[in-house]
Amino acid sequence: EAEVAQSPRYKITEKSQAVAFWCDPISGHATLYWYRQILGQGPELLVQFQDESVVDDSQLPKDRFSAERLKGVDSTLKIQPAELGDSAMYLCASSLSQTTRNEQFFGPGTRLTVL
Amino acid sequence: AQSVTQLDSQVPVFEEAPVELRCNYSSSVSVYLFWYVQYPNQGLQLLLKYLSGSTLVKGINGFEAEFNKSQTSFHLRKPSVHISDTAEYFCAVTLIQGAQKLVFGQGTRLTINP
């Protein structure tokens, strides 16, 4: 069964360091999402791609976060510099298209701890 | 903008007992509704969704939910729970028109006691 892949699964870093997370969506899925899930809360959308284009990045802290999907397939989310408040689970999801009826499939997530 | 409120942060029940997890939403326009489950240290898995038609929706693992437009609710139910149902459950909403942006509730932690 096709799955969304994410790496690393766990990342521990110190404040002010740079971190990067990678996501490989299900083959053929045009839409890719990055969510942040703070402990005890529901996921919150950070950025949405349609192929290689950003559709929604209104909640992405652009002073320190960046995301790219250069060839419209896999994607990288970067934080530089990391802050204590960035500790969270970062989830990647994909769907066939951005039509709202389509199911989003989630990866296992990357748990980030900033010390 | 749409929003979701999950009325219980934690729900403890005994094995084989029935359970209801409550979800209310707020939106000025029509929405689609979803329930997702998250097992420890894993991503989210879709349990069920309401798009249109019958207001009673059946999902995986014996779960079902009922859409009530007048009460803006989408409560999740299971008649008999198992230890394996222990997980975090999230209700989510998205607008029918526009980009597919899921807005999640805070989650309900379901704990099954033997």
gemmi code that builds the backbone of each chain (N, CA, C; Angstrom):
import gemmi

chains = {
    "A": [
        ("GLU", (0.851, -1.193, 0.000), (0.000, 0.000, 0.000), (0.887, 1.243, 0.000)),
        ("ALA", (0.593, 2.215, -0.869), (1.388, 3.422, -0.973), (1.267, 4.251, 0.301)),
        ("GLU", (2.381, 4.841, 0.718), (2.395, 5.642, 1.941), (3.184, 6.920, 1.716)),
        ("VAL", (2.914, 7.899, 2.570), (3.708, 9.116, 2.595), (4.927, 8.852, 3.483)),
        ("ALA", (6.101, 9.133, 2.943), (7.327, 8.900, 3.697), (7.861, 10.218, 4.249)),
        ("GLN", (8.375, 10.165, 5.482), (8.991, 11.337, 6.091), (10.283, 10.928, 6.782)),
        ("SER", (11.258, 11.831, 6.755), (12.488, 11.597, 7.508), (13.084, 12.928, 7.937)),
        ("PRO", (13.800, 12.928, 9.075), (13.900, 11.823, 10.018), (12.618, 11.667, 10.820)),
        ("ARG", (12.488, 10.606, 11.571), (11.336, 10.434, 12.443), (11.473, 11.273, 13.714)),
        ("TYR", (12.688, 11.419, 14.179), (12.956, 12.203, 15.378), (14.170, 13.092, 15.125)),
        ("LYS", (14.107, 14.328, 15.679), (15.221, 15.257, 15.531), (15.342, 16.076, 16.801)),
        ("ILE", (16.540, 16.050, 17.382), (16.835, 16.881, 18.539), (17.888, 17.897, 18.120)),
        ("THR", (17.640, 19.149, 18.386), (18.580, 20.191, 17.996), (18.640, 21.256, 19.083)),
        ("GLU", (19.645, 22.079, 18.989), (19.773, 23.177, 19.944), (19.211, 24.454, 19.337)),
        ("LYS", (18.767, 25.306, 20.210), (18.261, 26.609, 19.787), (19.278, 27.305, 18.889)),
        ("SER", (18.799, 27.944, 17.849), (19.555, 28.720, 16.863), (20.181, 27.870, 15.761)),
        ("GLN", (20.061, 26.552, 15.856), (20.563, 25.690, 14.790), (19.538, 25.595, 13.660)),
        ("ALA", (19.986, 25.111, 12.509), (19.100, 24.894, 11.371), (18.682, 23.427, 11.321)),
        ("VAL", (17.425, 23.182, 10.947), (16.928, 21.812, 10.789), (16.160, 21.717, 9.479)),
        ("ALA", (16.111, 20.505, 8.948), (15.368, 20.284, 7.703), (14.640, 18.963, 7.776)),
        ("PHE", (13.434, 18.942, 7.242), (12.607, 17.738, 7.222), (12.262, 17.429, 5.769)),
        ("TRP", (12.185, 16.134, 5.474), (11.921, 15.704, 4.107), (10.629, 14.906, 4.029)),
        ("CYS", (9.900, 15.077, 2.928), (8.648, 14.361, 2.718), (8.564, 13.865, 1.287)),
        ("ASP", (8.192, 12.609, 1.117), (7.950, 12.028, -0.204), (6.483, 11.602, -0.260)),
        ("PRO", (5.657, 12.285, -1.029), (4.220, 11.973, -1.039), (3.929, 10.684, -1.812)),
        ("ILE", (2.691, 10.258, -1.767), (2.253, 9.108, -2.552), (2.390, 9.465, -4.036)),
        ("SER", (2.894, 8.510, -4.812), (3.125, 8.749, -6.226), (1.845, 9.188, -6.932)),
        ("GLY", (1.946, 10.270, -7.695), (0.793, 10.771, -8.436), (-0.026, 11.812, -7.705)),
        ("HIS", (0.293, 12.043, -6.439), (-0.447, 13.051, -5.686), (0.121, 14.436, -5.986)),
        ("ALA", (-0.754, 15.302, -6.485), (-0.312, 16.632, -6.902), (-0.244, 17.620, -5.742)),
        ("THR", (-1.024, 17.369, -4.710), (-1.116, 18.332, -3.606), (-0.360, 17.802, -2.389)),
        ("LEU", (0.452, 18.662, -1.806), (1.261, 18.288, -0.644), (1.084, 19.341, 0.442)),
        ("TYR", (0.970, 18.869, 1.671), (0.739, 19.753, 2.807), (1.796, 19.510, 3.887)),
        ("TRP", (2.183, 20.569, 4.573), (2.967, 20.477, 5.809), (2.120, 21.039, 6.950)),
        ("TYR", (1.993, 20.235, 8.016), (1.274, 20.647, 9.210), (2.234, 20.657, 10.409)),
        ("ARG", (1.932, 21.500, 11.379), (2.641, 21.480, 12.665), (1.624, 21.102, 13.740)),
        ("GLN", (2.014, 20.140, 14.575), (1.140, 19.690, 15.654), (1.857, 19.868, 16.981)),
        ("ILE", (1.465, 20.868, 17.729), (2.016, 21.088, 19.066), (1.367, 20.086, 20.019)),
        ("LEU", (2.124, 19.608, 20.984), (1.645, 18.583, 21.909), (0.328, 18.994, 22.545)),
        ("GLY", (-0.667, 18.101, 22.428), (-1.966, 18.372, 23.029), (-2.911, 19.175, 22.159)),
        ("GLN", (-2.506, 19.453, 20.923), (-3.346, 20.223, 20.017), (-3.529, 19.489, 18.698)),
        ("GLY", (-4.461, 19.977, 17.894), (-4.651, 19.427, 16.567), (-3.640, 20.001, 15.592)),
        ("PRO", (-3.435, 19.324, 14.468), (-2.499, 19.839, 13.461), (-2.964, 21.177, 12.894)),
        ("GLU", (-1.986, 22.014, 12.537), (-2.269, 23.312, 11.933), (-1.495, 23.402, 10.623)),
        ("LEU", (-2.171, 23.776, 9.551), (-1.535, 23.856, 8.241), (-0.481, 24.955, 8.210)),
        ("LEU", (0.731, 24.583, 7.760), (1.795, 25.565, 7.570), (1.865, 26.010, 6.106)),
        ("VAL", (1.863, 25.032, 5.195), (1.995, 25.359, 3.778), (1.359, 24.266, 2.937)),
        ("GLN", (0.784, 24.678, 1.809), (0.153, 23.751, 0.867), (0.725, 24.005, -0.522)),
        ("PHE", (1.127, 22.922, -1.197), (1.636, 22.980, -2.571), (0.656, 22.314, -3.524)),
        ("GLN", (0.513, 22.897, -4.685), (-0.143, 22.249, -5.811), (0.954, 22.106, -6.860)),
        ("ASP", (1.378, 20.841, -7.086), (2.588, 20.584, -7.884), (3.751, 21.355, -7.232)),
        ("GLU", (4.442, 22.208, -7.964), (5.574, 22.905, -7.355), (5.216, 24.293, -6.837)),
        ("SER", (3.955, 24.684, -6.968), (3.538, 26.034, -6.585), (2.915, 26.061, -5.189)),
        ("VAL", (3.229, 27.125, -4.451), (2.627, 27.323, -3.130), (1.201, 27.857, -3.300)),
        ("VAL", (0.233, 27.171, -2.692), (-1.166, 27.590, -2.744), (-1.538, 28.410, -1.516)),
        ("ASP", (-1.017, 27.993, -0.360), (-1.352, 28.664, 0.900), (-0.160, 28.548, 1.836)),
        ("ASP", (0.417, 29.652, 2.216), (1.478, 29.661, 3.232), (1.188, 30.753, 4.242)),
        ("SER", (-0.082, 31.048, 4.451), (-0.473, 32.161, 5.311), (-0.075, 31.946, 6.775)),
        ("GLN", (0.075, 30.694, 7.214), (0.433, 30.411, 8.603), (1.899, 30.026, 8.759)),
        ("LEU", (2.676, 30.155, 7.719), (4.104, 29.813, 7.771), (4.899, 31.015, 8.280)),
        ("PRO", (5.635, 30.860, 9.400), (6.466, 31.966, 9.910), (7.656, 32.198, 8.976)),
        ("LYS", (7.481, 33.096, 8.039), (8.428, 33.182, 6.923), (9.784, 33.771, 7.311)),
        ("ASP", (9.875, 34.341, 8.505), (11.176, 34.855, 8.920), (12.150, 33.722, 9.236)),
        ("ARG", (11.618, 32.542, 9.570), (12.507, 31.429, 9.932), (12.181, 30.120, 9.226)),
        ("PHE", (11.010, 29.999, 8.679), (10.598, 28.766, 8.013), (10.613, 28.961, 6.494)),
        ("SER", (11.017, 27.896, 5.795), (10.907, 27.897, 4.346), (10.530, 26.494, 3.881)),
        ("ALA", (9.848, 26.429, 2.762), (9.437, 25.138, 2.217), (9.580, 25.179, 0.708)),
        ("GLU", (9.981, 24.038, 0.153), (10.093, 23.973, -1.296), (9.684, 22.606, -1.810)),
        ("ARG", (9.237, 22.602, -3.048), (8.865, 21.370, -3.741), (9.278, 21.573, -5.193)),
        ("LEU", (10.580, 21.535, -5.416), (11.159, 22.029, -6.664), (10.647, 21.313, -7.907)),
        ("LYS", (10.530, 20.010, -7.878), (10.118, 19.267, -9.067), (8.680, 18.769, -8.943)),
        ("GLY", (7.986, 19.293, -7.962), (6.596, 18.909, -7.804), (6.401, 17.502, -7.269)),
        ("VAL", (7.465, 16.944, -6.659), (7.321, 15.587, -6.112), (7.597, 15.658, -4.616)),
        ("ASP", (8.864, 15.426, -4.203), (9.157, 15.476, -2.783), (9.350, 16.924, -2.331)),
        ("SER", (9.377, 17.088, -1.006), (9.399, 18.436, -0.450), (10.302, 18.497, 0.771)),
        ("THR", (10.835, 19.690, 1.029), (11.665, 19.927, 2.201), (11.134, 21.132, 2.967)),
        ("LEU", (11.046, 20.976, 4.282), (10.677, 22.075, 5.179), (11.898, 22.399, 6.032)),
        ("LYS", (12.274, 23.662, 6.069), (13.463, 24.076, 6.815), (13.118, 25.119, 7.864)),
        ("ILE", (13.827, 25.028, 8.983), (13.705, 26.026, 10.042), (15.111, 26.544, 10.352)),
        ("GLN", (15.272, 27.861, 10.256), (16.558, 28.464, 10.563), (16.378, 29.899, 11.017)),
        ("PRO", (16.713, 30.241, 12.256), (17.183, 29.353, 13.311), (16.023, 28.759, 14.098)),
        ("ALA", (16.223, 27.572, 14.656), (15.190, 26.950, 15.462), (15.063, 27.652, 16.813)),
        ("GLU", (13.833, 27.743, 17.300), (13.553, 28.320, 18.607), (12.868, 27.278, 19.485)),
        ("LEU", (12.884, 27.518, 20.800), (12.304, 26.553, 21.741), (10.849, 26.252, 21.393)),
        ("GLY", (10.114, 27.272, 20.965), (8.697, 27.113, 20.644), (8.413, 26.306, 19.388)),
        ("ASP", (9.467, 25.931, 18.664), (9.284, 25.123, 17.451), (9.170, 23.639, 17.759)),
        ("SER", (9.396, 23.264, 19.016), (9.267, 21.853, 19.385), (7.843, 21.387, 19.117)),
        ("ALA", (7.697, 20.375, 18.274), (6.376, 19.919, 17.826), (6.554, 18.711, 16.928)),
        ("MET", (5.426, 18.138, 16.507), (5.426, 17.109, 15.464), (5.145, 17.809, 14.138)),
        ("TYR", (5.939, 17.515, 13.133), (5.727, 18.090, 11.800), (5.220, 16.975, 10.892)),
        ("LEU", (4.014, 17.155, 10.407), (3.333, 16.142, 9.610), (3.259, 16.578, 8.154)),
        ("CYS", (3.504, 15.632, 7.278), (3.336, 15.851, 5.848), (2.141, 15.031, 5.384)),
        ("ALA", (1.375, 15.578, 4.476), (0.227, 14.865, 3.918), (0.172, 15.116, 2.417)),
        ("SER", (-0.497, 14.214, 1.695), (-0.679, 14.423, 0.261), (-2.070, 13.987, -0.164)),
        ("SER", (-2.525, 14.538, -1.272), (-3.812, 14.148, -1.844), (-3.712, 14.239, -3.365)),
        ("LEU", (-4.659, 13.575, -4.040), (-4.625, 13.543, -5.503), (-4.655, 14.939, -6.099)),
        ("SER", (-5.516, 15.781, -5.528), (-5.606, 17.169, -5.975), (-6.133, 17.995, -4.822)),
        ("GLN", (-6.282, 19.286, -5.035), (-6.729, 20.145, -3.950), (-8.247, 20.228, -3.850)),
        ("THR", (-8.963, 19.411, -4.643), (-10.417, 19.345, -4.489), (-10.748, 18.874, -3.088)),
        ("THR", (-11.641, 19.543, -2.424), (-11.850, 19.306, -1.007), (-12.417, 17.928, -0.697)),
        ("ARG", (-12.981, 17.238, -1.674), (-13.519, 15.907, -1.414), (-12.406, 14.858, -1.272)),
        ("ASN", (-11.218, 15.181, -1.776), (-10.149, 14.175, -1.785), (-9.545, 13.981, -0.404)),
        ("GLU", (-9.330, 12.715, -0.072), (-8.744, 12.390, 1.217), (-7.286, 12.809, 1.266)),
        ("GLN", (-6.865, 13.334, 2.414), (-5.462, 13.611, 2.652), (-4.853, 12.405, 3.369)),
        ("PHE", (-3.718, 11.933, 2.882), (-3.009, 10.821, 3.482), (-1.796, 11.379, 4.223)),
        ("PHE", (-1.653, 10.988, 5.491), (-0.615, 11.552, 6.341), (0.574, 10.608, 6.481)),
        ("GLY", (1.759, 11.189, 6.563), (2.952, 10.443, 6.894), (3.065, 10.269, 8.399)),
        ("PRO", (4.121, 9.552, 8.867), (4.272, 9.270, 10.297), (4.735, 10.473, 11.114)),
        ("GLY", (5.228, 11.518, 10.433), (5.641, 12.721, 11.137), (7.097, 12.724, 11.552)),
        ("THR", (7.606, 13.934, 11.813), (8.929, 14.139, 12.401), (8.737, 14.877, 13.710)),
        ("ARG", (9.202, 14.247, 14.792), (9.079, 14.908, 16.096), (10.341, 15.710, 16.364)),
        ("LEU", (10.189, 17.019, 16.457), (11.314, 17.925, 16.684), (11.339, 18.377, 18.137)),
        ("THR", (12.512, 18.250, 18.741), (12.746, 18.773, 20.085), (13.867, 19.801, 20.004)),
        ("VAL", (13.579, 21.027, 20.444), (14.578, 22.095, 20.448), (15.003, 22.356, 21.888)),
        ("LEU", (16.310, 22.207, 22.149), (16.830, 22.365, 23.515), (17.463, 23.742, 23.706)),
    ],
    "B": [
        ("ALA", (-14.329, 32.467, 9.093), (-13.498, 31.267, 8.983), (-14.127, 30.128, 9.783)),
        ("GLN", (-13.849, 28.925, 9.341), (-14.433, 27.779, 10.017), (-13.620, 27.418, 11.251)),
        ("SER", (-14.272, 26.771, 12.220), (-13.586, 26.317, 13.432), (-14.247, 25.051, 13.937)),
        ("VAL", (-13.506, 24.311, 14.772), (-13.979, 23.045, 15.313), (-13.734, 23.024, 16.813)),
        ("THR", (-14.720, 22.566, 17.570), (-14.580, 22.412, 19.014), (-14.866, 20.967, 19.390)),
        ("GLN", (-13.888, 20.333, 19.987), (-14.101, 18.994, 20.532), (-14.334, 19.170, 22.022)),
        ("LEU", (-15.490, 18.739, 22.454), (-15.979, 19.123, 23.764), (-15.292, 18.398, 24.918)),
        ("ASP", (-14.635, 17.304, 24.656), (-13.972, 16.534, 25.710), (-12.506, 16.332, 25.346)),
        ("SER", (-11.601, 16.721, 26.220), (-10.182, 16.506, 25.938), (-9.769, 15.064, 26.229)),
        ("GLN", (-10.444, 14.436, 27.204), (-10.152, 13.043, 27.529), (-11.457, 12.295, 27.794)),
        ("VAL", (-11.509, 11.054, 27.312), (-12.671, 10.208, 27.552), (-12.177, 8.818, 27.962)),
        ("PRO", (-12.354, 8.437, 29.222), (-12.010, 7.087, 29.659), (-13.263, 6.200, 29.651)),
        ("VAL", (-13.143, 5.011, 29.088), (-14.255, 4.065, 29.081), (-13.711, 2.668, 29.313)),
        ("PHE", (-14.615, 1.786, 29.738), (-14.228, 0.394, 29.909), (-14.384, -0.363, 28.593)),
        ("GLU", (-13.571, -1.396, 28.455), (-13.623, -2.228, 27.253), (-15.029, -2.793, 27.067)),
        ("GLU", (-15.481, -2.823, 25.829), (-16.786, -3.318, 25.395), (-17.932, -2.356, 25.718)),
        ("ALA", (-17.646, -1.225, 26.312), (-18.673, -0.203, 26.554), (-18.831, 0.665, 25.315)),
        ("PRO", (-19.980, 1.331, 25.171), (-20.150, 2.263, 24.052), (-19.444, 3.585, 24.340)),
        ("VAL", (-19.129, 4.323, 23.280), (-18.470, 5.601, 23.465), (-18.993, 6.619, 22.450)),
        ("GLU", (-19.021, 7.888, 22.857), (-19.356, 8.986, 21.955), (-18.338, 10.092, 22.152)),
        ("LEU", (-17.723, 10.534, 21.084), (-16.791, 11.661, 21.110), (-17.480, 12.822, 20.401)),
        ("ARG", (-17.557, 13.950, 21.089), (-18.368, 15.045, 20.600), (-17.549, 16.077, 19.817)),
        ("CYS", (-18.182, 16.580, 18.742), (-17.549, 17.567, 17.875), (-18.605, 18.559, 17.409)),
        ("ASN", (-18.315, 19.837, 17.605), (-19.154, 20.898, 17.066), (-18.310, 21.773, 16.151)),
        ("TYR", (-18.927, 22.284, 15.084), (-18.181, 23.121, 14.156), (-18.907, 24.444, 13.974)),
        ("SER", (-18.160, 25.410, 13.445), (-18.717, 26.713, 13.158), (-18.277, 27.130, 11.764)),
        ("SER", (-19.261, 27.477, 10.917), (-18.944, 27.953, 9.569), (-20.162, 28.650, 8.995)),
        ("SER", (-19.931, 29.707, 8.249), (-21.027, 30.445, 7.630), (-21.435, 29.845, 6.284)),
        ("VAL", (-20.631, 28.906, 5.796), (-20.947, 28.253, 4.521), (-20.866, 26.737, 4.708)),
        ("SER", (-21.261, 26.010, 3.662), (-21.301, 24.554, 3.755), (-19.898, 23.967, 3.854)),
        ("VAL", (-19.816, 22.882, 4.600), (-18.521, 22.250, 4.870), (-18.571, 20.744, 4.664)),
        ("TYR", (-17.392, 20.154, 4.535), (-17.211, 18.712, 4.635), (-16.625, 18.442, 6.025)),
        ("LEU", (-16.957, 17.292, 6.581), (-16.520, 16.951, 7.930), (-15.786, 15.621, 7.949)),
        ("PHE", (-14.783, 15.516, 8.820), (-13.925, 14.342, 8.878), (-13.626, 13.989, 10.333)),
        ("TRP", (-13.379, 12.699, 10.564), (-12.785, 12.231, 11.808), (-11.508, 11.466, 11.457)),
        ("TYR", (-10.418, 11.834, 12.153), (-9.145, 11.147, 11.996), (-8.748, 10.529, 13.332)),
        ("VAL", (-7.950, 9.435, 13.279), (-7.408, 8.811, 14.473), (-5.888, 8.862, 14.396)),
        ("GLN", (-5.266, 9.099, 15.541), (-3.807, 9.141, 15.616), (-3.338, 8.234, 16.750)),
        ("TYR", (-2.632, 7.152, 16.398), (-2.041, 6.259, 17.387), (-0.700, 6.856, 17.825)),
        ("PRO", (-0.195, 6.489, 18.997), (1.035, 7.093, 19.523), (2.180, 7.082, 18.521)),
        ("ASN", (2.786, 8.234, 18.355), (3.955, 8.407, 17.483), (3.690, 8.023, 16.040)),
        ("GLN", (2.469, 8.212, 15.594), (2.124, 7.937, 14.206), (1.408, 9.128, 13.596)),
        ("GLY", (1.239, 9.093, 12.286), (0.470, 10.114, 11.595), (-1.019, 9.882, 11.771)),
        ("LEU", (-1.820, 10.668, 11.075), (-3.271, 10.572, 11.185), (-3.830, 9.632, 10.121)),
        ("GLN", (-4.864, 8.907, 10.505), (-5.544, 7.992, 9.592), (-7.020, 8.371, 9.531)),
        ("LEU", (-7.570, 8.427, 8.328), (-8.967, 8.811, 8.179), (-9.881, 7.693, 8.682)),
        ("LEU", (-10.805, 8.051, 9.586), (-11.814, 7.103, 10.070), (-13.053, 7.139, 9.189)),
        ("LEU", (-13.535, 8.352, 8.924), (-14.738, 8.514, 8.114), (-14.873, 9.978, 7.703)),
        ("LYS", (-15.778, 10.217, 6.745), (-15.997, 11.581, 6.281), (-17.447, 11.756, 5.857)),
        ("TYR", (-17.944, 12.982, 6.022), (-19.259, 13.338, 5.530), (-19.083, 14.353, 4.407)),
        ("LEU", (-19.572, 13.975, 3.222), (-19.512, 14.888, 2.076), (-20.912, 15.339, 1.691)),
        ("SER", (-21.846, 14.390, 1.626), (-23.232, 14.699, 1.281), (-24.054, 13.432, 1.494)),
        ("GLY", (-25.378, 13.542, 1.298), (-26.231, 12.365, 1.368), (-26.627, 12.022, 2.786)),
        ("SER", (-26.662, 10.734, 3.081), (-27.104, 10.267, 4.389), (-26.306, 10.901, 5.510)),
        ("THR", (-27.007, 11.337, 6.536), (-26.323, 12.024, 7.638), (-25.615, 11.050, 8.567)),
        ("LEU", (-25.903, 9.764, 8.452), (-25.205, 8.749, 9.250), (-24.100, 8.152, 8.389)),
        ("VAL", (-22.882, 8.320, 8.836), (-21.730, 7.883, 8.057), (-21.021, 6.751, 8.792)),
        ("LYS", (-20.743, 5.680, 8.086), (-20.017, 4.552, 8.684), (-18.565, 4.585, 8.223)),
        ("GLY", (-17.657, 4.275, 9.154), (-16.239, 4.311, 8.834), (-15.554, 2.998, 9.146)),
        ("ILE", (-14.238, 3.066, 9.274), (-13.466, 1.867, 9.553), (-13.491, 1.549, 11.039)),
        ("ASN", (-13.115, 0.320, 11.380), (-12.982, -0.118, 12.778), (-14.277, -0.019, 13.570)),
        ("GLY", (-15.435, -0.058, 12.901), (-16.715, -0.069, 13.584), (-17.222, 1.282, 14.043)),
        ("PHE", (-16.540, 2.356, 13.666), (-16.974, 3.695, 14.046), (-18.031, 4.235, 13.084)),
        ("GLU", (-18.886, 5.117, 13.610), (-19.848, 5.831, 12.800), (-20.027, 7.238, 13.364)),
        ("ALA", (-20.534, 8.138, 12.530), (-20.768, 9.509, 12.974), (-22.043, 10.027, 12.344)),
        ("GLU", (-22.672, 10.951, 13.025), (-23.915, 11.520, 12.527), (-23.776, 13.024, 12.364)),
        ("PHE", (-24.065, 13.498, 11.158), (-24.029, 14.921, 10.855), (-25.372, 15.532, 11.224)),
        ("ASN", (-25.343, 16.568, 12.051), (-26.561, 17.266, 12.440), (-26.377, 18.740, 12.086)),
        ("LYS", (-26.989, 19.149, 10.979), (-26.776, 20.510, 10.485), (-27.368, 21.557, 11.417)),
        ("SER", (-28.530, 21.276, 11.997), (-29.183, 22.263, 12.851), (-28.397, 22.511, 14.130)),
        ("GLN", (-27.717, 21.475, 14.624), (-26.905, 21.622, 15.831), (-25.422, 21.799, 15.507)),
        ("THR", (-25.099, 21.869, 14.244), (-23.696, 21.981, 13.765), (-22.790, 21.016, 14.513)),
        ("SER", (-23.201, 19.749, 14.527), (-22.418, 18.743, 15.238), (-22.098, 17.577, 14.325)),
        ("PHE", (-21.062, 16.841, 14.717), (-20.625, 15.654, 13.968), (-19.991, 14.713, 14.987)),
        ("HIS", (-20.831, 14.108, 15.831), (-20.347, 13.261, 16.921), (-19.966, 11.876, 16.416)),
        ("LEU", (-18.908, 11.329, 16.985), (-18.376, 10.009, 16.616), (-18.823, 8.994, 17.656)),
        ("ARG", (-19.241, 7.821, 17.200), (-19.736, 6.796, 18.121), (-19.183, 5.423, 17.753)),
        ("LYS", (-19.111, 4.570, 18.782), (-18.817, 3.160, 18.571), (-19.577, 2.390, 19.642)),
        ("PRO", (-20.319, 1.351, 19.250), (-21.173, 0.653, 20.227), (-20.407, -0.185, 21.240)),
        ("SER", (-19.183, -0.626, 20.889), (-18.421, -1.472, 21.795), (-16.930, -1.286, 21.489)),
        ("VAL", (-16.205, -0.706, 22.426), (-14.802, -0.383, 22.155), (-13.870, -1.504, 22.594)),
        ("HIS", (-12.662, -1.482, 21.999), (-11.630, -2.460, 22.320), (-10.386, -1.731, 22.797)),
        ("ILE", (-9.521, -2.450, 23.459), (-8.261, -1.875, 23.940), (-7.523, -1.185, 22.792)),
        ("SER", (-7.590, -1.753, 21.619), (-6.854, -1.236, 20.464), (-7.392, 0.117, 19.969)),
        ("ASP", (-8.551, 0.538, 20.487), (-9.107, 1.843, 20.097), (-8.474, 2.993, 20.871)),
        ("THR", (-7.622, 2.679, 21.838), (-6.926, 3.719, 22.583), (-6.083, 4.556, 21.639)),
        ("ALA", (-6.391, 5.846, 21.555), (-5.726, 6.734, 20.593), (-6.255, 8.153, 20.783)),
        ("GLU", (-5.719, 9.077, 19.975), (-6.211, 10.449, 19.934), (-7.111, 10.578, 18.700)),
        ("TYR", (-8.251, 11.216, 18.879), (-9.214, 11.350, 17.789), (-9.414, 12.838, 17.477)),
        ("PHE", (-9.353, 13.159, 16.188), (-9.476, 14.548, 15.751), (-10.645, 14.706, 14.793)),
        ("CYS", (-11.457, 15.714, 15.071), (-12.514, 16.124, 14.162), (-11.958, 17.260, 13.305)),
        ("ALA", (-12.323, 17.295, 12.023), (-11.795, 18.331, 11.137), (-12.868, 18.762, 10.152)),
        ("VAL", (-12.718, 19.991, 9.667), (-13.688, 20.563, 8.736), (-12.943, 21.239, 7.596)),
        ("THR", (-13.549, 21.222, 6.417), (-13.013, 21.973, 5.291), (-14.168, 22.567, 4.501)),
        ("LEU", (-13.929, 23.705, 3.895), (-14.974, 24.335, 3.094), (-15.207, 23.556, 1.815)),
        ("ILE", (-16.448, 23.500, 1.355), (-16.772, 22.815, 0.107), (-16.175, 23.555, -1.079)),
        ("GLN", (-16.189, 24.872, -1.022), (-15.625, 25.686, -2.092), (-14.274, 26.228, -1.657)),
        ("GLY", (-13.321, 26.206, -2.570), (-12.025, 26.792, -2.243), (-10.956, 25.739, -2.042)),
        ("ALA", (-9.782, 26.173, -1.657), (-8.650, 25.263, -1.465), (-8.913, 24.315, -0.299)),
        ("GLN", (-8.330, 23.115, -0.413), (-8.578, 22.081, 0.589), (-7.722, 22.316, 1.812)),
        ("LYS", (-8.236, 23.079, 2.773), (-7.532, 23.353, 4.006), (-8.318, 22.736, 5.146)),
        ("LEU", (-7.728, 21.723, 5.768), (-8.369, 21.077, 6.904), (-8.129, 21.901, 8.162)),
        ("VAL", (-9.196, 22.180, 8.897), (-9.084, 22.835, 10.203), (-9.472, 21.802, 11.246)),
        ("PHE", (-8.551, 21.526, 12.155), (-8.726, 20.467, 13.137), (-9.179, 21.010, 14.490)),
        ("GLY", (-9.889, 20.137, 15.233), (-10.157, 20.414, 16.628), (-8.933, 20.079, 17.471)),
        ("GLN", (-9.073, 20.277, 18.774), (-7.946, 20.074, 19.698), (-7.661, 18.610, 19.975)),
        ("GLY", (-8.598, 17.750, 19.635), (-8.382, 16.333, 19.849), (-9.040, 15.823, 21.127)),
        ("THR", (-9.420, 14.543, 21.107), (-9.952, 13.850, 22.286), (-9.148, 12.589, 22.486)),
        ("ARG", (-8.577, 12.463, 23.660), (-7.808, 11.253, 23.974), (-8.754, 10.196, 24.534)),
        ("LEU", (-8.907, 9.099, 23.804), (-9.770, 7.992, 24.223), (-8.908, 6.932, 24.897)),
        ("THR", (-9.220, 6.639, 26.133), (-8.483, 5.620, 26.893), (-9.439, 4.494, 27.226)),
        ("ILE", (-9.059, 3.283, 26.849), (-9.895, 2.105, 27.105), (-9.285, 1.335, 28.267)),
        ("ASN", (-10.067, 1.139, 29.297), (-9.619, 0.394, 30.478), (-10.187, -1.020, 30.463)),
        ("PRO", (-9.364, -2.020, 30.815), (-9.845, -3.412, 30.792), (-10.857, -3.698, 31.896)),
    ],
}
model = gemmi.Model(1)
for chain_id, residues in chains.items():
    chain = gemmi.Chain(chain_id)
    for i, (resn, *xyz) in enumerate(residues, 1):
        res = gemmi.Residue()
        res.name, res.seqid = resn, gemmi.SeqId(i, " ")
        for name, pos in zip(("N", "CA", "C"), xyz):
            atom = gemmi.Atom()
            atom.name, atom.element = name, gemmi.Element(name[0])
            atom.pos, atom.b_iso = gemmi.Position(*pos), 0.0
            res.add_atom(atom)
        chain.add_residue(res)
    model.add_chain(chain)
structure = gemmi.Structure()
structure.add_model(model)
structure.setup_entities()
